[in-house]
Every structure is written in structure tokens, then in C-alpha cells.
Amino acid sequence: MGHLRRVFYVSRADASVDSFTMNDIVLRAQRSNRRMDVTGVLAYSGKHFAQVLEGSDEELAALTTKISRDKRHSDVVVLFDEPISKRDYGEWSMGFLYDASLGDEIEQALTEATPQAPARDGTLARKIFLHVSDLARP
Ligand SMILES: Cc1cc2nc3c(=O)[nH]c(=O)nc-3n(C[C@H](O)[C@H](O)[C@H](O)COP(=O)(O)O)c2cc1C
């Protein structure tokens, strides 16, 4: 097993995404993440996603590529990807939360992102990450 990393990205949900889609994504993610020893949380604003993924660098690199090609969302912007010493979501193969209040912040991060500087504003990235953490563990 490689080194432990955390990837945090935001994206725009496809217009077709509904509660059935969400169920499918989360149930399948929980099953396959358990096999890969990946943990994290998926937050849904109704229009956007923000997802924390924790696991070994090899697993995360492959999974992030796969997820970024998924047609159920677009404009995937990785806000950070960094080594960690300890998981925040060790007990969650993939937690799920819905909160519309994330929408504006995620939209701002996506609007500011450019292909050259996908995540210029580290402060906003941390703010969204902490917002998701607060919602996940109030
Ligand atoms: C917002 C979003 C989050 C996802 N999160 C995960 C995840 O945590 N783990 C996972 O295995 N697949 C996740 N998926 C699904 C993958 O994109 C992909 O469909 C899945 O890994 C099945 O891949 P396979 O066809 O190679 O089995 C997610 C998809 C979306 C749209």
C-alpha cells in the first residue's frame, strides 16, 4: 500500500442527476471504496458536488481519473491533493450529505478556476472543505 493522500474536488452535477442517480453513485461507491480502502464523503448541493477522497496514492490517482470522466458531472476541479498522516473519514467508505448552502461557494470556486490555475484560491478551497467537514460532523 502506498502513501496516504487526500483529494478534494468540486464539480457541476449533470442536469439529469436525481435521487435515483445519487443512490446509485453512493451505493456503488461504498462497495468499491471498501475494496480499495478508500474513505471519504460526497456532498451534493442540488447542482454541484464536493467530494473528499482518502486512500493510497495509487488507488486515488486511478479513482480520480475515473470519476473525472463520469458523465453525471462536469467541470471537475481538484481544489487540493495532498499527503495526509491520518484520515478524517476513516469510518466512512463514502458518506453522503445534501446541503444547498454549499452551492454558492462551490460555484465561486468553479468560476474562478482556469485550466492554467485550477485552484488559485487556497483559502476558498479550505473554506469549502471545512464547510463540508462541519456538515458531516456537526
Ligand atoms: C460525483 C461522483 C462521485 C463518485 N464517487 C465514487 C467513489 O467514491 N468511488 C467509486 O468507486 N466510484 C465513484 N463514482 C463513480 C465512478 O465515476 C465510476 O462510475 C465507478 O467507479 C464505476 O467504475 P467502473 O465502471 O470502472 O466499475 C462517482 C461518480 C460521481 C459522478
The ligand as an ORCA input file, in Angstrom:
! r2SCAN-3c Opt
* xyz 0 1
  C     -19.886     12.702     -8.037
  C     -19.397     11.289     -8.218
  C     -18.708     10.669     -7.192
  C     -18.253      9.353     -7.329
  N     -17.568      8.756     -6.311
  C     -17.109      7.494     -6.454
  C     -16.364      6.866     -5.427
  O     -16.136      7.415     -4.357
  N     -15.925      5.598     -5.643
  C     -16.191      4.926     -6.804
  O     -15.767      3.780     -6.950
  N     -16.888      5.497     -7.785
  C     -17.360      6.756     -7.649
  N     -18.075      7.329     -8.670
  C     -18.405      6.527     -9.862
  C     -17.241      6.438    -10.850
  O     -17.219      7.606    -11.633
  C     -17.443      5.198    -11.753
  O     -18.692      5.250    -12.360
  C     -17.366      3.950    -10.905
  O     -16.122      3.902    -10.264
  C     -17.575      2.669    -11.738
  O     -16.465      2.434    -12.493
  P     -16.325      1.064    -13.315
  O     -17.349      1.166    -14.415
  O     -14.922      1.048    -13.815
  O     -16.650     -0.032    -12.344
  C     -18.525      8.650     -8.539
  C     -19.219      9.293     -9.565
  C     -19.674     10.599     -9.412
  C     -20.437     11.254    -10.524
*
